[in-house]
Amino acid sequence: MKRRESYDGLGILLSADVDTRLQHCIRDVEVNSPAYRVGLRKNDRILGVNGVDVQNVEFADVLLLIKRGLIDDHLQLTVVN
């Protein structure tokens, strides 16, 4: 997934289990956003970011991986609905 110049951000809200800070998922997807256009949907569970398994990685570290992907202008999320 790549950002578009005409759109600020990816159009997703992320969340994790409050107690464990694991079980990362997409809480919401904005219609017509880059995330929506590649098929991401509300409640998709995030399993990986750019080839890194994030199932047992804390939420803050997952966000860092996503930000790094945005800086490099290459972000691949592995998800399951």
Backbone as a ProteinNet text record, in pm:
[ID]
protein_1_A
[PRIMARY]
MKRRESYDGLGILLSADVDTRLQHCIRDVEVNSPAYRVGLRKNDRILGVNGVDVQNVEFADVLLLIKRGLIDDHLQLTVVN
[TERTIARY]
85.5	0	90.4	53.7	130.4	37.2	93.3	14	-4.9	-108.7	-135.1	-114.8	-63.7	-42.7	-173.4	-280.6	-409.9	-480	-416.9	-479.5	-377.1	-412.2	-321.8	-343.1	-248.3	-259.1	-305.6	-344.2	-387.5	-537.2	-601.2	-744.9	-786.1	-697.7	-731.6	-708.8	-788.2	-766.5	-731.8	-625.8	-580.6	-610.8	-623.7	-641.4	-577.3	-567.4	-512.2	-586.8	-572.4	-631.3	-581.1	-670.8	-636.1	-539.1	-557.3	-473.8	-337.3	-335.4	-209.8	-133.9	-202.3	-145.9	-107	-169.6	-149.3	-281.4	-290.9	-411	-451	-362.6	-379.2	-486.6	-572	-675.6	-707.4	-775.7	-820.5	-957.2	-963.6	-1087.8	-1184.8	-1130.8	-1216.7	-1137	-1205.8	-1144.8	-1230.5	-1166.4	-1237.8	-1262.9	-1386.4	-1424	-1342.1	-1297.3	-1217.6	-1077	-1031.3	-893.6	-801.1	-669.8	-577.3	-598.2	-623.1	-645.8	-771.6	-876.4	-1002.3	-984	-908.6	-888.4	-810.1	-724.4	-650.8	-723.8	-842	-924	-922.9	-857.6	-860.6	-998.5	-1045.7	-1179.1	-1179.6	-1282.5	-1301.9	-1295.5	-1226.1	-1207.2	-1107.7	-1039.3	-930.4	-823.7	-773.3	-667.1	-532.1	-441.5	-309.7	-214.5	-162.7	-69.8	74.8	95.5	231.6	240.5	357.8	387.7	519.8	515	633.6	713.3	641.7	707.2	743.6	719.7	750.2	623.3	630.4	517.9	498.1	379	354.2	251.7	221.5	120.1	158.5	287.4	332.7	419.6	393.7	468.2	376	429.1	347.2	299.4	184.9	117.7	208.4	281.3	368.9	473.4	524.9	624.9	562.7	437.6	366.7	349.7	312.4	298.4	430	540.4	671.7	702.5	669.5	690.8	607.5	484.9	397.8	452.4	495.8	553.5	678	760.7	881.8	842.9	740.1	691.8	642	576.9	529.4	644.6	746.7	864.7	930.4	939.8	1000.5	904.3	780.8	674.9	646.1	656.7	619.7	565.7	438	376	293.3	328.9	254.2	201.4	69.3	7.2	-45.8	-17.9	-75.1	-190.4	-311.3	-428.5	-516	-602.9	-705	-834.4	-943.1	-1071.5	-1137
-116.4	0	123	219.9	344.2	461.8	563.3	684.6	755.5	833.7	914.4	1060.2	1135.7	1277.8	1349.4	1299.5	1365.3	1323	1234.4	1185.3	1187.5	1246.9	1255.5	1134.4	1044.8	925.8	805.3	700.2	575.6	553.9	621.5	607	492.5	453.9	347.8	392.3	336.7	350.5	212.1	204.6	77	67.8	-53.7	-74.8	-207.1	-227.1	-351.3	-382.9	-504.6	-543	-449.4	-397.3	-297.4	-354	-476.8	-534.4	-581.5	-649.7	-709.5	-621.2	-524.8	-439.9	-523.8	-641.1	-730.8	-744.3	-839.1	-861.4	-734.2	-689.6	-565.5	-581.9	-483.3	-491.2	-352.1	-353.1	-229.9	-197.9	-89.2	-50.6	15.1	87.9	154.1	184.8	191.2	224.7	331.7	438.5	546.6	508.2	522.4	489.3	574.6	511.5	574.5	614.1	568.6	593.4	492.7	514.6	415.6	276	268.3	138.7	71.9	147.7	94.7	43.1	116.5	80.3	-50.3	-83.2	-210.2	-324.1	-297.2	-404.7	-421.8	-332.3	-343.2	-305.6	-376.3	-353	-353.1	-295.5	-289.2	-430.9	-443.3	-567.8	-664.7	-627.4	-711.1	-718.4	-838.5	-856.1	-848.6	-768.3	-748.1	-855.4	-934.6	-1041.7	-1003.8	-917.5	-881.6	-743.5	-684.4	-554.1	-567.8	-550.3	-561.2	-688.5	-800.4	-929.5	-964.2	-874.5	-899.9	-947.3	-1065.7	-1118.3	-1029.8	-969.7	-876.5	-929.3	-1057.6	-1111.8	-1102.5	-1108	-1096.8	-973.2	-870	-744.7	-639.2	-559.7	-456.1	-352.6	-293.9	-199.8	-84.8	-26.9	86.5	46.5	-75.3	-122.1	-149.7	-194.4	-213.6	-78.8	22	156.1	205.2	176.4	216.8	146.7	18.8	-54	6.4	43.4	104.2	240.5	320	451.4	436.5	337.3	314.4	278.7	197.3	163.7	285.5	376.4	499.5	588.2	596.2	677.3	621.5	488.3	422.7	416.9	462.8	461.1	320.1	224.5	85.8	23.4	-7.7	-66.7	-186.6	-302.4	-423.8	-478.2	-483.5	-540.2	-679.1	-774.9	-907.6	-912.7	-936.7	-932.9	-1055.8	-1080.9	-1184.3	-1122.3	-1153.8	-1097.4	-1185.9
0	0	0	-79.2	-85.5	-60.5	2.2	23.7	-108.6	-114.7	-233.8	-197.4	-291	-265.4	-236.7	-293.8	-276.2	-147.6	-68.5	52.7	164.8	277.6	392	481.1	484.8	568.2	489.8	564.7	502.1	512.3	607.3	624	714	806.7	900.6	1043.9	1132.9	1276.8	1328.9	1407.6	1460.1	1608.6	1656.6	1799.9	1838.9	1969.2	2024	2152.2	2199.7	2326.4	2436.2	2515.2	2617.4	2720.3	2761.1	2866.6	2816.9	2704.1	2657.6	2559	2497.6	2391.6	2270.3	2255.9	2142.6	2068.7	1978.3	1898	1822.3	1738	1662.7	1556.1	1545	1442.6	1388.8	1277.1	1215.2	1273.7	1346.2	1412.4	1315.9	1217	1119.6	993.7	881.4	752.1	686.5	645.8	578.1	432.1	389.6	252	154.9	47	-59.4	-16.8	98.7	142.1	73.9	80.7	25	85.5	215.3	280.8	226.3	209.2	156.8	14.1	-64	-204.8	-221.7	-122.7	-132.6	-62.9	-7.7	47	196.9	269.8	416.2	466.1	567.8	620.9	773.4	828.1	972.4	1030.5	1141.8	1217.4	1155.5	1046.5	996.8	1106.1	1130.9	1230	1160.6	1215.4	1154.9	1206.3	1113.3	1147.9	1119.9	1019.6	982.1	921.6	934.5	874.6	799.9	669.9	583.4	609.9	622.5	640.3	782.8	877	1018.4	1088	1151	1228.1	1351.1	1364.6	1475.4	1575.3	1568.8	1657.5	1805.2	1835.9	1974.7	1996.8	1918.9	1927.9	1987.7	2079.9	2143	2041.9	2072.3	1983.6	1941.3	2034.4	2001.5	1897.7	1907.7	1811.8	1674.7	1673.3	1546.7	1477	1554.2	1496.4	1438.4	1505.3	1453.1	1320.9	1311.2	1185.8	1073	1104.7	1003.7	962.1	1058.3	1025.5	940.1	971.4	891.7	747.4	732.3	597.9	522.9	595	531.2	488.3	571.2	536.4	411	403.8	286.9	168.5	190.1	89.3	39.3	131	101.4	229.3	229.4	347.3	303.6	355.9	327.6	459.8	473	590.7	556.4	641.4	629.1	729.1	678.1	764	740.7	838.4	825.2	874.5	804.4	843.2	945.8
[MASK]
+++++++++++++++++++++++++++++++++++++++++++++++++++++++++++++++++++++++++++++++++

